[in-house]
Amino acid sequence: MISFVTFVVKTNPMLVFPNAKINIGLNIVEKRPDGFHDISSCFYPVGWSDALEITISDRLHFTADGISIPGNTDDNLCIRAYHSVSADYDIPPVNIHLLKAIPIGAGLGGGSSDAAFTISALNQLFDLHISEEKQLDYARRLGSDCAFFILNRQKYCHGKGDQFENIDLDLAGKWIVMVNPGIHISTVEAYAGVKPNAPETDLRELLGKPISTWKNEVKNDFETSLFPKYPFLQEIKEDLYKKGASYAAMSGSGSTLYGIFEKEIDLSGQFQRYNIWQGMLN
């Protein structure tokens, strides 16, 4: 254990805004001996965010408002993130309060982002000087895509989704519309219908082409099995193209669909039954 007798509190409370991500292309390459799958994808951060407040307390406590979070509070990824850090650093108990706005089971990595932001917030709050690499290590223990949110910038991802390389892809200034139909698709359900297969063309090569070419070339392998099961997902994707999207796809293992546009669009009367977020990409 790395123990500090004293620590510096930078800000109390610490308030951060864990953001979502989208997958631009997602290939299920092969099943691993450990039961996980190797993938290739581009993770891109988006502005749809939760709010996370951490304050020093006399006991470790987690509370949440907003979207209901299933499961036992003690197993929440934010609490597990705290335990990962406190195992190595002598920090006091904290109260973690989460305002949950990113839909759950939506392919947006919201829970993973909350965990990663907990790690980085504790690092800042107590001035621990934890290196980026060590923060990545903590995050990888919590989930396959948690580590991305430590970096939180567009990356080509491979392995279980926890290995990263730089990618020359800049969508700054474009607009994104995200449509979540309110259904939870579990990872188990999503992977049950896929057949791993290495792509013929490297995703990085495809994403290096103009966005106008992506529609027929940049695929999310989960769409093949989930669209027949949930036809309204395909309908949402088609509607995004009808609204003028340069590219539209499902994010992760679903259920959120997104469209990338050249400018802000009027969504009056569109997708009224669903949860919608739109904003500019950075």
N, C-alpha and C positions, 0 to 999 in steps of 0.2 A: 504494500500500500504506500502511495505517495501521500504523506501527511503534512498538513500545514497547521501550525499552532494558531496562527493568525491569518486572516484573509481580508481582502479589501472589498467592500461592497460598493459597486459603482453606482447602481441605481436601485432603489427599492420603493415601489415594486418595479419589476422589469416587464415591459409590455412589448410583445412581438406579434407579427402577423404571418403565420405559416401559410404559404401559398400552394396552389395546386400545380400540377404539370399535365401536359398532354404527351401522348406518344405520336410521333410522326413516322409512320411505318412501324410494323411490329412483326418480326419473323420468329416463329417457334422453330428453332434449328434442330434440336435433338433433346431426348430425355437423358438425364444424368443418372449415374449409379446411385446417387443419394436421393433420388425421387423428384428432384427439382428439374427444371428445364433450362437449357441454354437458349438465350434469345439474342436478337439484334434489333435495336430500335434507336430512335433519336428521342431523347427526353427534352422537352422545352418548357420552361417555367411560364405560368400564366398568373394573372392577377387575382383570380377568385381565391379568397383567403378566409381563414379562421382568425380568431384573436386569442392570444395566450398570455395570461398574466401570472407571474411568479413572484411571490412575496415570502420573506423569511417568516417562519412560524415556529411554534413550540412542538409541533408534530407534523408528520408528513400527511398531506391531505389533498384529495383531488375532487374538484366539483366541475360541473359542466352545465351550460345552458344551450339553447338553440336546438339543433337537430339531436334527437335522442340517440345516445351511443349504446349499442348493445353490449352485453357481457359484464363481467365482474370488474368493479372499479380498480381493484388491486392489480388486475392484469392489463390495465390501460397502458398503451405504449409510452405515454408521458411519464407514468410512474416507473415503468421499467427503464426508461432512459435515465431518470434520476438515480435509480439503484446502480446503473452501470457506472455513472460518474462518481457517486458517493463511495463505491467500492475502492476507488483509487485516491480520492481526495476527501479530506476531512471537512466536509461542509455541513451546515446545520439543516434541520428539516425545513421544508418549504410548503407553502400552499400553492397548488397549481389550479388555476381556474381557466377553463376553455370555453369560449363561445364558438360553437360548432356551426359553420355555415357551408362548408364544402360537403356535398352529398357523400354518403357512405356506400361502399360497394359500387363506385361509379367510374373506376378506372382513372381516377385523378390523383391518387396517392395522398389523400388528405391525412389519413392517420399516420402515414410514414413521415409526412411533413411536420406534423405536430411533434413527433418524437425527435426528429432531427433539430427542430427549432428549440426544443427543451434542452438538448445537449448544448447548443451554441449559446442559449440564454443563460444557462448555469455558468458556462465559461465566462461570459461577460459579467454577470452579476457578482461573482466572487473573484473576478480577475485571476483566473486559474492558469492562464497562458497555455491552454491545451493546444497542441499543434493540430493543424488541419488533418494530417494523416491519422492522428489518434482519434480525433472526432469521427473520421470516416470509419475507423475500426469499431468504435462504439456503435455507430449507426448500422453497420453491416450485421452486427449480432442481433439486431431488432427486426430486420426485415430486408427483403431483397432490394427494394428501391429507396429505403431510408437514406442511404448514403448520398444519393443524388442531391437531396435537399441541403446537405452540408455545403456542397459546391453551388447549387442553385443557379446554374447557367447552362445553356444548351450544351448537350453532350451526346456523343455516340456511345451507346451502352451495349454491353455484351456480357457473357457469362450469365449469371442469374439475374442480371440487371443491376449488378453492383460493381461492375468494372467499367471504367470510363476512358474515353479518348476525346480530344478536341475535335470539333467538326466545323467546317467552314460553312455555316448556315446563319444568315441574319435576316430575320423577319421583322425587324424594328420598323414601326410605323404602320404595319398592316393591322387590321382589326380581326378579332376572333369572336365568334358567336358560339356559345356552348349550351347545349340543350340536354338536360337530364330528365328522363321520363319518370323517375321516381321508383324504379325497381332496383333491387339489390341482386347483383350477379356475383356469386361467390367465386373465388379462385378455383375451387374444386369443380364447380359446375362448368366454368369456362374451359378449363384444360381437359375435361372429360371428352370434349368433342373435337379436339384438334389432333392432327396427324403431323408430327414434327417432320420438317423437310428443309434442308438448307436452300436458301434462295439462289436462283441462277445468277443474279447480278447483285453485287454489294450495294447495300442500302445507301452508303455514302456517295456512291457514284450516281445513284438515282436522284438523291437530294441535291446534287451539284447541278442538275439540269433546271431549266426554268420551271416555276411552280405550275405553269399551264400543262406540263407533261405528267405531273404527279398522278392525276386522276386515274390513269390506266396502268400505272407502273408501281406506285407506292402503296402497298397493301398492309392491312392489319389481318393476320391470319385468323383471329378470333371471329371476324365477321362471317366467315364461311359457314361455321356451325351455329352461331348465335342468331344470325338474321333469319334463317328459316324457323327457328324456335320462337323468335320475337319479331314478327314481320314489321311492327311499327318502328323498330330501330332503323330498318332499311328505308322506310318511308320518311323518317326524319332526315336521313342523309340525302335522299333525293330532293326533299324540300329545301335543304340548304343550298344545293346546287341550283335549284330553280330561283332562289333568291340572289344568285350571282356569285356564289362562293368559287374562289379559284381552286380550292381543294377542300374536300370534306371527308371525314373518317370517324370511326369509333376510337375512343381513347382507351388504351390498355385492354383489359378484359371486359370493358363495358361497365355501366350502361350509357355513359355520356357520349353523345355525338358532338362534333365541332365542325365549324366551317371557317376557313380563312378568307377574308375579304380585303379588297384594296382600300376600302373606306368604310366608315360607319354606315350601317344600314338601318332603315326604319322597320321595326319588328311589330308594328301595330297590327293586331289581329292574328299574329303568327305564334304558334306553339303555346297557346294560352293555357293548355292543360299541364304544361311542364314547367320545370324550374329552369330559368334562363339566366345566363350571365354573358355580358359582352364587354369588351374593352380593347385597348390598344396593346399590341405586343411590343416588348422591349428587345 
